[in-house]
Amino acid sequence: MVGAYLALSKGAVKRFAQALSHESSAVKALSASILGHSLDGYLDEEPKRDLVVAELKEPQAVAAILRLIRSGNVPSSIAGLNLLSKLFYGEDGTESFNQSDDDPPPATPLKDQIATESFIAEVVGLLQSKNKDLSTTALRLLSQICWGYPKGKRLTKLAFEAITPTADAYFFSILDEDWGGGRRGGRQRRFVQAAAATGGGLVRVEYLLRHPPDKLEEVKALVEGYRALLCGDDVDRSMGRRNPYLPGLVARMLKEGGVEELVVVRWVIQLVHDDEKPEAFSSWKDVGSKEVVESLAAYLDIRPEKFDRPERGDMPWEEYQKLHQVYEDKVKAEKARVDE
């Protein structure tokens, strides 16, 4: 509601748009955040974003937003990326709700104006940032660009083709980051994942799987990245089941890792599993090893308890038999508990 009142206040949006060019980085970032919230403004169940868009689509405002993104100042760049993501939000193009196959998709004038080949290449480059907030926000913008905008998805694929041949595991793992947006956000993210997968990502990750890193942290990132690419639209997920190197890395994560690695493995197996083809996992013998089972048992607190076998010594035979039977009963009961 506050955002709606800001949109309705005469000259307010214009002043905040002008503040995007302020000399202070803090003022620019704050102005971008306020404008972003104003795009979400509702009053009497009616959105007021059109009033804000009308001001922000002006050439001076667009140029100021792009300068924020390119500023090199992380908070400013994040603020600019977020603002542009919200500005693109209403341009659903081919993914518009209730879109008829017989009708042309709605126009996407802002994406046509801003999402150029060079700009998309810049945003894809930001995925390489060591600052996770910045790379995740760049993923958010790419998700909006690709959503319902085939040209944007094509240009994003081209941008990935320039980076993926030398990209490391961490680059691909960022594609699995949840930037928000609920189910819609997850659906949008899959457009970017598909662009990365077909833009050389699968080729590069499969090479890295054949030459896995030594550090467990990097193994986790590699498996996360592979899962992200397999999530992409129209990507054949069965290749994950057939990959001969993935089971060994998954087994290592379960044996040496903790809860974080366990969660990643769960999502990977859930993604590539097929109830109609359970035999497809017959090659995943590493995951069913004794070491892996014991590691999983530890999470459930069902690690088999060990009992000392009684020694007879000078004990009378009948007394020893009774003690041995107690021992056997304990072992049998423990095995039944674990098997459950």
Helices and strands as residue ranges (DSSP letters): H 2-8, H 12-18, G 19-21, H 25-39, E 42-43, E 46-47, H 49-56, H 59-69, H 74-88, G 93-95, H 109-114, H 117-126, H 132-146, H 150-161, G 164-166, H 169-173, G 174-176, H 182-196, I 197-201, H 202-210, H 216-230, H 238-242, H 246-256, H 259-272, G 278-281, G 285-288, H 290-300, H 317-339
